[in-house]
């Protein structure tokens, strides 16, 4: 199982980025994929998750600004990030689970302990 994240960079507040997560070593079709981030000096936190059948959930901090999507044929999962804020700065990672546990409606309450096989991540810096 391997994940390679890409697409990070430096942008000004209000800017946009699209991250990509390339999955290999397993059949992406059967798994949920989550995006996570870790800011300097802080714990890793969940951002968004997409189920195997395409249902999407988000944490409150990114709802309405970020969009997760997947292309199983290309074995890619994307995270489109709009209206970026300085607090979105961090290293972004993707990882898999069988489901996007737990969520209510479209709000995600991630259980980080359920995820493993972390990639190297991609750095996102939002600064003026």
C-alpha positions as CSV (number, residue, x, y, z in Angstrom):
1,X,0.0,0.0,0.0
2,X,1.5,3.3,-1.0
3,X,0.3,6.9,-1.3
4,X,2.0,9.8,-3.1
5,X,0.6,13.2,-2.5
6,X,1.3,16.1,-4.8
7,X,0.1,19.6,-5.8
8,X,1.1,21.6,-2.8
9,X,2.7,25.0,-2.9
10,X,2.7,28.5,-1.6
11,X,-0.3,30.8,-2.1
12,X,-1.7,34.0,-0.8
13,X,-4.9,34.0,1.4
14,X,-7.9,33.6,-0.8
15,X,-6.0,31.5,-3.4
16,X,-6.6,27.9,-4.6
17,X,-4.7,24.7,-5.0
18,X,-5.6,21.2,-6.1
19,X,-3.9,18.3,-4.4
20,X,-3.7,14.8,-5.8
21,X,-3.3,11.5,-4.0
22,X,-1.9,8.7,-6.1
23,X,-2.7,5.3,-4.7
24,X,-0.9,2.0,-5.5
25,X,-0.6,-1.5,-4.2
26,X,-4.3,-2.1,-3.7
27,X,-7.7,-1.7,-5.4
28,X,-8.8,1.8,-4.8
29,X,-12.4,1.0,-5.8
30,X,-13.1,-0.7,-2.5
31,X,-11.8,1.9,-0.1
32,X,-12.6,5.2,1.4
33,X,-9.8,7.8,1.2
34,X,-9.3,10.5,3.6
35,X,-7.3,13.7,3.4
36,X,-5.5,14.9,6.5
37,X,-3.1,17.8,7.4
38,X,-0.6,18.6,10.1
39,X,0.5,22.1,11.0
40,X,3.8,22.8,12.7
41,X,3.6,21.9,16.3
42,X,0.1,20.5,16.1
43,X,-1.4,17.1,15.8
44,X,-2.5,15.6,12.5
45,X,-6.2,16.3,11.8
46,X,-8.7,15.1,9.3
47,X,-9.9,17.4,6.5
48,X,-12.2,15.4,4.2
49,X,-13.1,11.9,3.2
50,X,-14.7,10.2,0.2
51,X,-16.4,6.8,0.4
52,X,-15.9,4.0,-2.1
53,X,-19.2,5.0,-3.8
54,X,-18.4,8.7,-3.8
55,X,-20.1,10.1,-0.8
56,X,-18.2,13.1,0.5
57,X,-17.8,14.5,4.0
58,X,-15.8,17.4,5.5
59,X,-14.7,18.8,8.8
60,X,-16.3,22.0,9.8
61,X,-13.1,24.1,9.2
62,X,-13.1,23.4,5.4
63,X,-16.8,22.9,4.6
64,X,-17.8,25.1,1.6
65,X,-14.2,25.7,0.6
66,X,-12.7,22.3,-0.1
67,X,-14.0,19.6,-2.5
68,X,-12.8,16.0,-2.5
69,X,-13.2,13.8,-5.6
70,X,-11.9,10.5,-6.9
71,X,-11.0,8.9,-10.3
72,X,-10.8,5.2,-9.7
73,X,-9.6,4.4,-13.2
74,X,-6.6,6.7,-12.7
75,X,-6.2,5.6,-9.0
76,X,-6.3,9.2,-8.0
77,X,-8.1,11.2,-5.3
78,X,-8.2,15.0,-5.5
79,X,-8.7,17.8,-3.0
80,X,-9.6,21.1,-4.5
81,X,-9.0,23.9,-2.0
82,X,-10.5,27.3,-2.5
83,X,-10.6,30.5,-0.4
84,X,-7.5,29.3,1.4
85,X,-6.7,30.8,4.8
86,X,-3.4,31.0,6.7
87,X,-4.7,28.4,9.1
88,X,-4.9,25.9,6.2
89,X,-1.1,25.8,6.2
90,X,0.4,22.4,6.8
91,X,1.6,19.1,5.3
92,X,-1.3,17.3,3.6
93,X,-1.6,13.5,3.6
94,X,-4.0,10.9,2.2
95,X,-4.7,7.5,3.6
96,X,-7.3,4.7,3.3
97,X,-10.0,3.1,5.4
98,X,-12.9,0.8,4.6
99,X,-15.4,3.6,5.5
100,X,-15.3,7.3,6.4
101,X,-16.0,6.7,10.0
102,X,-17.6,8.7,11.6
103,X,-19.9,11.2,10.0
104,X,-23.3,12.8,10.4
105,X,-24.8,14.2,7.3
106,X,-21.8,15.7,5.5
107,X,-19.8,16.5,8.7
108,X,-16.9,14.2,9.3
109,X,-15.5,13.2,12.7
110,X,-12.4,11.3,11.7
111,X,-10.9,8.5,13.7
112,X,-7.2,8.9,12.9
113,X,-6.3,5.6,14.6
114,X,-8.2,3.8,11.8
115,X,-5.7,5.1,9.2
116,X,-2.2,3.9,8.3
117,X,0.3,3.6,5.4
118,X,0.9,7.4,5.4
119,X,2.7,8.9,2.4
120,X,5.3,11.7,2.6
121,X,2.7,14.4,2.2
122,X,2.7,17.6,0.3
123,X,3.4,21.1,1.8
124,X,0.7,23.8,1.6
125,X,1.7,27.2,2.7
126,X,-0.8,30.1,2.8
127,X,0.8,33.4,3.5
128,X,0.7,37.0,2.5
